[in-house]
Amino acid sequence: MMLRSILLSAVLTGIFCACFAVGIDWLTDMLESGQVAGISFASGFLGSLFASTVLRQWAAKK
């Protein structure tokens, strides 16, 4: 059960980050390496918060 929760969180974070990256790519054509690092951090941070929130809400419904 713990492995399933970890994998689900990772999948949700990955999906969020992929969508975030596509959005950033759509908004800009070229970024400097510092900007890419900042955006990558924001993507991972927000993706993790998103996954935690979704999993917490699903757990509350059970």
N, C-alpha and C positions, 0 to 999 in steps of 0.2 A: 504494500500500500504506500509506503514512504517513497519507493522508487517511482511509482506511478505519479505521485504528486510532484516530485522533482522533475521528471520528464515533461509533465504537462506545463509546469512553470517555464521550463526551458523552451518548449515549443511556442507558448504564448509570447514569450520575450522575443524569440526569433522572428515570429510573424510581425510583431510590432516594429522591430528594428528594420525588417525588410520594407515594410510600408513607409516607415520614416525615411529610409534611404532613398526610396523612389520619389517621395515628396521633395526631398532636398535636391535630388538630381533634376527634378522638373523645375524647381525654382532657380537654379543656378547652373552655369556651364563649367565654371572653373573655380576651384578652391585652393588656397594655400594649405600646406601640411598642418599648420597650427589650427586652422579652421576645421579641417577634417578631423583632427584629434578632438577638438571641442564638440563637434557635432556627433562623433562616435560616442563620446562620454554621455552626452545628453540622450542619445538614442538608447544606450544600455540602461541608464538610470531610469528614464521614463518607461522603458519596456519592462523593467523589473517591477516598478510601481504598478504598472498596468496589470501584469500577471498576478502580483500579490493581491491586488484589489479584486480581480475577477475570481481568484481561487477562494478568497475570504468570503465573498458574497455567495459563491456556490456552497461553501461549507456551512454557512449560516442557514441556507434553505433546507439542509438535510435534517 
